[in-house]
Amino acid sequence: MRQVSDTIPKELAPRVDAAVAWFNASAESEGETFQATGILDADDALQGSDELQLVLCGGDRCEQHSFLVTDSAGTWFVEHADRSWGEFGEARQADLDPPPGARLHWLDKSLLQHEFVLLLFYRGFW
């Protein structure tokens, strides 16, 4: 079973920061600034895997992306590890709920902007 944590281990922070910066500079961010709000199976990355599976939130969306992050002569090299992204040409359906803190302030912010907010819960999409 996949383990989702909203706490990024200190040892992984430089790699996570590099992946987030790379994603924010890519066209996929669509001009939004994302931050890592969760990590999947952090133990795998701590045991030497180059793959980081992160939950990234920015603007009005949260997405789970996998990155290959390697150290090359003191510089981080980042690329997508999302195998299904390139295979199907579209974003895949999320199979995890976002971590509990990812949308902590979203409702308060939205209520300041609108008279009311409709919340629709549908398992599998977030």
C-alpha positions in Angstrom: 0.0 0.0 0.0 1.3 3.4 -0.9 2.2 5.7 2.0 1.4 9.4 1.7 3.0 11.9 4.0 2.6 15.6 4.2 6.0 15.9 5.9 9.0 16.0 3.6 12.1 14.4 5.2 15.0 16.8 5.7 17.3 14.5 3.8 15.1 14.8 0.7 14.5 18.6 0.9 17.2 19.6 -1.7 15.9 17.0 -4.2 12.3 18.0 -3.6 13.1 21.7 -4.0 14.9 20.9 -7.3 11.9 19.0 -8.6 9.5 21.7 -7.6 11.6 24.4 -9.2 11.9 22.3 -12.4 8.1 21.8 -12.5 7.4 25.5 -11.9 9.6 26.4 -14.8 7.9 23.9 -17.1 4.8 24.6 -19.3 2.8 22.1 -17.2 2.7 24.6 -14.3 0.7 26.9 -16.6 2.2 30.0 -14.9 1.1 28.9 -11.4 3.6 28.5 -8.6 3.4 25.0 -7.0 4.8 23.7 -3.8 5.3 20.2 -2.5 2.5 19.4 0.0 3.1 15.7 0.2 5.4 12.8 -0.7 4.5 9.2 -1.6 6.7 6.3 -0.3 9.4 8.6 1.1 11.3 5.5 2.4 12.0 4.4 -1.2 13.7 7.7 -1.9 15.6 7.6 1.4 16.9 4.2 0.5 18.6 5.4 -2.7 15.9 5.5 -5.3 16.2 8.5 -7.8 12.4 8.6 -8.1 10.4 11.2 -6.1 6.6 10.9 -6.1 5.3 14.3 -5.0 1.9 15.9 -4.4 2.2 19.4 -5.8 -0.4 22.1 -5.1 -0.6 25.6 -6.7 -3.5 27.9 -7.6 -6.7 25.9 -7.6 -5.2 22.4 -8.3 -3.3 19.6 -6.7 -1.5 17.0 -8.8 0.6 14.0 -8.1 3.8 13.8 -10.3 6.8 11.5 -10.3 10.3 12.9 -11.0 13.7 11.3 -11.5 16.1 13.6 -9.6 19.8 12.8 -9.8 22.9 14.6 -8.6 25.3 15.4 -11.4 28.5 17.1 -10.3 26.8 19.1 -7.6 23.8 20.0 -9.9 20.4 18.4 -9.8 19.2 16.8 -13.0 15.4 16.5 -13.0 13.0 14.8 -15.5 9.5 13.4 -15.4 9.2 9.8 -14.3 5.4 9.7 -15.0 5.4 6.8 -17.4 1.7 7.0 -18.2 1.9 10.8 -19.0 3.8 10.2 -22.2 2.1 6.9 -23.1 -1.4 8.3 -23.2 -0.8 12.0 -24.0 -3.0 13.3 -21.2 -3.0 13.6 -17.5 -3.8 10.3 -15.7 -6.5 10.0 -13.1 -5.3 10.6 -9.6 -5.5 7.5 -7.4 -4.7 9.2 -4.1 -6.5 11.8 -2.1 -4.4 14.9 -1.4 -2.8 15.2 2.0 -5.0 16.9 4.6 -3.1 20.2 4.7 -3.0 20.8 1.0 -6.3 22.7 0.8 -6.3 24.0 4.4 -6.8 27.7 3.5 -8.5 27.3 0.1 -12.1 27.4 1.4 -11.5 30.6 3.5 -9.9 32.3 0.5 -12.7 31.2 -1.8 -15.4 32.4 0.5 -13.8 35.9 0.6 -14.0 36.0 -3.2 -17.5 34.6 -3.7 -20.9 34.7 -2.1 -21.0 31.0 -1.7 -18.9 27.9 -2.7 -20.3 24.6 -3.9 -18.2 21.6 -2.7 -18.6 18.5 -4.8 -16.9 15.4 -3.5 -16.1 12.7 -6.1 -13.7 9.9 -5.1 -10.8 9.6 -7.5 -10.5 13.1 -8.7 -9.1 16.1 -6.8 
